Amino acid sequence: MHDMNQIVGKSNVLFITLDTLRYDVAEQELAAGRTPFLASVLPAGWEERHAPGSFTYASHCAFFAGFLPTPARPGLHERLFSLKFAGSETTGTSSYCFDTPDIVSGFADIGYRTICIGGVGFFKKQNPLSCVLPNLFQESYWQPEFGVTNPESSRHQVEFSIELLEQKPDQKFFLFMNLSALHQPNCHYLPGSVGDSLASHAAALRYIDSQLPPLFQALNHMGDTFVIISSDHGTTYGEDGYTGHRLGHEKVWTIPYADFHLMRGSLA
């Protein structure tokens, strides 16, 4: 457990959600050596956790209230971030506690630049619902090339985020990125595929892995950064007759999670 009281205020914070990524696929690809960049930065591989929601909007509302995915083992688990409210059983001495309605405005209150790089439809800012999550941030961005139908969405999101960070290199930031590539449709990552499948889901993860190095190389020169990489929920591809998510299936609730402190200059 990290003591977030020693990190918040001193380090940048990067929070990436790999939208829809399943735990079993993340583990399989890591073990097979097919996500080499993630393997190089995740200190202990993926941790199995339970999502707070079965679809994007529900999970992210929980995330921004300090309820990150819960370790998939019994017991109370101290959270990294919390909001002040009486009776919380998972706010501990290592938790950073904000006196705000969400952690995003909490970071802004202590001087962080808060940035959202959207991906899936709940971040598109094209109707009132898809403005709710982005509007928590001081700066929020979505472009068609960041969305689920663009095969190069992660590259575009990474390049755009680097440009933003380089504009104010001396200001602490809380950067949130919702990477959309894994979300349906993902069949375009598997040549010859005519429909989404577990295989194309895995191919989409390999694509994301190939696009992350420039972002982390940029972070390597911008001060210490606390990094959270997580799925928001999984999805089904025919298991027990189910397809998709927003349903109570094990493959939806069980997700990969990792966090680590990236120290400035630590990447080769």
Secondary structure, 3 states (H helix, E strand, C coil): CCCHHHCECCEEEEEEEECCCCHHHHHHHHHCCCCHHHHHHCCCCCEEEECCCCCHHHHHHHHCCCCCCEECCCCCCCCCEEECCCCCCCCCCCCEEECCCCHHHHHHHCCCEEEEECCCHHHCCCCCHHHCCHHHCCEEECCHHHCCCCCCHHHHHHHHHHHHHHHCCCCCEEEEEEECCCCCCCHHHCCCCCCCCHHHHHHHHHHHHHHCHHHHHHHCCCCCEEEEEECCCCCEECHHHCEECCCCCHHHHEEEEEEEEECCCCCC
